[in-house]
Amino acid sequence: MADRQKDFKFVEISEMDAEDVKLIRRAFADLASYLEAKLPDNRQKSVAFTNLEQANMWAVKSITHK
């Protein structure tokens, strides 16, 4: 169980990693804006946004937990 402790600790990131996180978040935000404008309001759009948020989270976590 001790190996899991690292999953819950704060992770310091370098300036380069911070810039990568910023760029990834901007890319996801741009895609979200595009989808918001183009997709009709329905369940499928909601699912798309849920998965977009999840993809953003995992992409950022991938950078911060090398």
DAKAGI-V338640 format. One record per residue. N is the residue number from 1. RES is the residue in one letter. PSI is psi in radians with two decimals (999 if undefined). Layout:
N_RES_PSI ; N_RES_PSI
//
This chain:
1_M_-0.45 ; 2_A_-0.56 ; 3_D_-0.48 ; 4_R_-0.33 ; 5_Q_-0.60 ; 6_K_-0.41 ; 7_D_-0.30 ; 8_F_0.15 ; 9_K_2.67 ; 10_F_2.41 ; 11_V_2.10 ; 12_E_2.43 ; 13_I_2.70 ; 14_S_2.92 ; 15_E_-0.64 ; 16_M_-0.77 ; 17_D_-0.68 ; 18_A_-0.67 ; 19_E_-0.70 ; 20_D_-0.75 ; 21_V_-0.75 ; 22_K_-0.77 ; 23_L_-0.70 ; 24_I_-0.81 ; 25_R_-0.68 ; 26_R_-0.73 ; 27_A_-0.77 ; 28_F_-0.68 ; 29_A_-0.69 ; 30_D_-0.78 ; 31_L_-0.73 ; 32_A_-0.74 ; 33_S_-0.75 ; 34_Y_-0.83 ; 35_L_-0.68 ; 36_E_-0.70 ; 37_A_-0.54 ; 38_K_-0.47 ; 39_L_2.48 ; 40_P_2.67 ; 41_D_1.90 ; 42_N_3.14 ; 43_R_-0.68 ; 44_Q_-0.68 ; 45_K_-0.73 ; 46_S_-0.75 ; 47_V_-0.71 ; 48_A_-0.75 ; 49_F_-0.64 ; 50_T_-0.79 ; 51_N_-0.57 ; 52_L_-0.77 ; 53_E_-0.73 ; 54_Q_-0.75 ; 55_A_-0.70 ; 56_N_-0.82 ; 57_M_-0.83 ; 58_W_-0.61 ; 59_A_-0.78 ; 60_V_-0.76 ; 61_K_-0.60 ; 62_S_-0.69 ; 63_I_-0.75 ; 64_T_-0.21 ; 65_H_0.91 ; 66_K_999
//
